[in-house]
């Protein structure tokens, strides 16, 4: 993702209720970035790192980012004059995150993620790479957003009667929890988490008509999956089964069992492969229990 891409998404999400409270009444559609500097700088740092800097303009705090010695100020257009950045201090993000600022930051981040993911979904809808190999789910979101994105689950491919049609994660079109969901929840009980509140996406975005096409479809969808992960920026990725794991790890492996349960760091992500929770797999539950017990002890 480029800074200008994020800036466009941010600008589309600014609203009066997210403006700094003391100047909220001055906010309008013609000056959408007014009062958004603190929460914007936090989100920029989330995606691009660097430092958050603070200066005073007309005795009012103004925040921006310093990334590799380059000034990145995505809310400077709220001012009608050139800004003097020469007298600044670097601020720890925790000092910015007062209770109200934290709320505004989380709300803006949530909106931005939804906008960015919707743009990626449009790429999926327009994609023709696997047209003869899959059935599509027109206009259905390809990411289920949980309460947070600290943990992201990645499945192999959509079930033809699953959440992309039912719009209920881990449930079929009749609202019945799928067998894989039942097993996965038993595993998630070990770490005191709810699978129905955990962010989920799939390595393949459409329904493969034959399982033998999973590999080619997974390869075709890889860049889409990576874009989604970049937007979500999870602390831990749990791929369910072999195909999403191969798409994530930056090395080749022969046996899937050789990598299951090992924690890998790839491109800044922590990746923990597990056996697919499908009851077809003899290791779907018992083979994964030690992994989740170890994960529980690390919490």
Long-range contacts (C-beta under 8 A, 24 or more apart in sequence): 1-47, 1-116, 1-227, 1-230, 1-231, 3-44, 3-48, 3-72, 3-74, 5-116, 6-43, 6-44, 6-47, 6-74, 6-112, 6-116, 7-74, 9-112, 9-115, 9-116, 9-119, 10-36, 10-40, 10-43, 10-74, 10-108, 10-112, 12-115, 13-108, 13-111, 13-112, 13-115, 14-108, 17-107, 18-104, 18-107, 18-108, 21-100, 31-78, 33-74, 33-75, 33-76, 33-77, 33-78, 34-75, 34-78, 35-78, 36-75, 36-78, 36-108, 37-61, 37-62, 37-63, 37-64, 37-73, 37-75, 37-78, 38-63, 38-96, 38-101, 38-104, 38-105, 39-101, 39-104, 39-105, 39-108, 40-74, 40-75, 40-108, 41-65, 41-96, 42-93, 42-96, 42-97, 42-105, 42-109, 43-105, 43-108, 43-109, 43-112, 44-72, 44-74, 45-93, 46-109, 46-233, 47-230, 47-233, 48-72, 51-90, 51-91, 52-90, 52-91, 52-92, 52-93, 52-96, 53-85, 53-88, 53-89, 53-90, 53-91, 54-88, 54-89, 54-90, 54-91, 55-83, 55-84, 55-85, 55-87, 55-88, 55-89, 57-83, 63-91, 63-96, 66-90, 113-145, 113-149, 113-231, 113-232, 114-145, 116-231, 117-141, 117-142, 117-143, 117-145, 117-228, 117-231, 120-224, 120-227, 120-228, 120-231, 123-224, 123-227, 124-205, 124-206, 124-224, 127-205, 127-220, 127-224, 129-220, 130-206, 130-208, 130-213, 130-216, 130-217, 130-220, 133-208, 133-209, 133-210, 133-213, 133-216, 133-217, 134-204, 134-206, 134-207, 134-208, 134-209, 134-213, 134-217, 135-160, 135-206, 135-207, 135-209, 136-206, 136-207, 137-164, 137-165, 137-206, 137-207, 140-164, 140-165, 140-167, 142-201, 142-202, 142-205, 142-224, 142-228, 143-199, 143-200, 143-201, 143-228, 143-232, 144-169, 144-199, 144-200, 144-201, 145-199, 146-197, 146-198, 146-199, 146-200, 147-197, 147-198, 148-199, 149-199, 149-232, 149-233, 149-234, 150-234, 150-235, 150-236, 151-193, 151-198, 151-199, 151-234, 151-235, 151-236, 151-237, 151-238, 152-198, 152-199, 152-200, 152-201, 152-229, 152-232, 152-234, 152-236, 152-237, 152-238, 153-184, 153-195, 153-198, 153-199, 153-200, 153-201, 153-238, 153-240, 154-200, 154-201, 154-202, 154-203, 154-225, 154-237, 154-238, 154-239, 154-240, 154-244, 154-248, 155-200, 155-201, 155-202, 155-203, 155-240, 155-241, 155-244, 156-202, 156-203, 156-204, 156-214, 156-218, 156-240, 156-241, 156-242, 156-243, 156-244, 156-276, 157-202, 157-203, 157-204, 157-206, 157-207, 157-208, 157-214, 157-217, 157-218, 157-243, 158-202, 158-204, 158-205, 158-206, 158-207, 159-207, 160-207, 163-200, 164-207, 169-195, 169-196, 169-200, 170-195, 170-196, 179-278, 179-279, 180-276, 180-277, 180-278, 180-279, 180-284, 181-277, 183-277, 183-278, 183-279, 183-284, 183-285, 184-240, 184-277, 186-285, 187-274, 187-277, 187-285, 187-288, 187-289, 187-292, 188-292, 190-289, 190-292, 190-293, 190-295, 190-296, 191-292, 191-295, 191-296, 191-299, 192-296, 199-232, 199-234, 201-225, 201-228, 202-244, 203-239, 203-243, 203-244, 203-247, 204-243, 214-243, 215-243, 218-243, 218-244, 218-246, 218-247, 219-247, 222-247, 229-269, 234-269, 235-270, 236-270, 236-271, 236-272, 237-269, 237-270, 237-271, 237-272, 238-271, 238-272, 238-273, 238-274, 239-271, 239-272, 239-273, 239-274, 240-274, 240-276, 240-277, 241-275, 241-276, 241-278, 242-276, 245-271, 245-273, 249-273, 260-287, 260-291, 261-290, 261-291, 261-294
